[in-house]
Amino acid sequence: MLWKLTPLLQAQEAEDQADTRVMHPVLKAFVCGSISGTCSTLLFQPLDLLKTRLQTLQPAVKGSSHAGMVTLLFRVVRTESLLGLWKGVSPSFARCIPGVGIYFSTLYVMKQKFLVDRSPTALESVLLGVTARAVSGVCMLPVTVVKTRYESGKFGYGSVYGALKNIYQTEGVRGMFSGLTATLLRDAPFSGIYLMFYTQTKNLTPQDQLDPVLMPLLNFGCGIFAGILASLATQPADVIKTHMQLSPQKYRRTSQAIAFIYKSSVCSHKKLELERRLRVPEPKGGHIPVSISPHRPASCFQAAE
C-alpha cells in the first residue's frame, strides 16, 4: 500500500500548485488522483497479488515455514506465466481510478473548509486522512472484495461486472460488503497515519535550502518513511480483511477471523518447533529428549483447516 500513496500525494501537491481557472479544483483533484492511481496500480499490481497470496498461504509442503515472497513470485510465473502477476488488474483499475479520485476530492474539500492558508497539525492530518479514506473505502468496498478474490487465484470470475453479479446473487449485500470493519480498521488508520507522518516529516526538512531539483526525491523519501510506519501499524487489519473477503461464509464476524488467524499461527509455530526438535541428531545413549503429545499436532492441523 505504501508504494501507491507516495506518487499520489506528489501528484496532489502538484495539483494544489497548478492554475485552477481551467478546471474546478475538486474535479481537478479527482482527475489527478485517478491518473496517479492508474499508473501506480499498473506498476505495483504484482506486489499486491503477492501480498494477498502470502496472507492466505498455508505452510509449505516441505518445510516448516511459509513460502517467502521470492519463492511465491517464481511459483506464480512458472504456473500462471509472467502475466499472471497482473491477475486482478482490471478490478484494481475499477477500484483505484474512482477510489483515489474520491479520496483526493474529499481531502481537498476538507482542507478548503477547515484549513485555510495553513498546514494541518499532526492530529488534523490524521483526521483528514481517516475521513477521506473511510469515504472512499466504503464507496469502493464491493470492488475491493472482487479485487481480493481475483488476486487469490481461488475464484474463476470472468469480469468485474460478472463477479459483482455473482456475489450479489449468491451472498447478497453482505457478501459485497464483507470485511467492512476490517477494511476500515486498515484503510482509515493507514491513511491517517501516513498523512500525519508525511506532512510532519516534510515540515521538519529544510525545504527552502534544498535545490528544487531534489524536491521530488525528498517527497519520495518522506513518502517511503511514512508508508513503512503506517503499513506496520495496520498490517494485522489487512490480513483479517483478506481472510474475511475470501471466505465471508466462514467468517461472519471480525472476531471469528481474528481467532482463526491467531490459532493457525500458534499451531503452525508449534508444528515448526516440533519438527525442528525431531531433526536433532540422536544422542549416543539412544534417547531423544523430546516429549510429544499425540493429540497436540492433530488439534493444530484441525485449527488450520
Secondary structure, 3 states (H helix, E strand, C coil): CHHHHHHHHHHHHHHHHCCCCCCCHHHHHHHHHHHHHHHHHHHHHHHHHHHHHHHHCCCCCCCCCCCCHHHHHHHHHHHHCHHHHHCCHHHHHHHHHHHHHHHHHHHHHHHHHHCCCCCCCHHHHHHHHHHHHHHHHHHCHHHHHHHHHHHHCCCCCCCHHHHHHHHHHHHHHHHHCCCHHHHHHHHHHHHHHHHHHHHHHHHHCCHHHCCHHHHHHHHHHHHHHHHHHHHHHHHHHHHHHHHHHHCCCCCCCHHHHHHHHHHHHHHHHHHHHHHHHHCCCCCCCCCCCCCCCCCHHHHHHHHHC
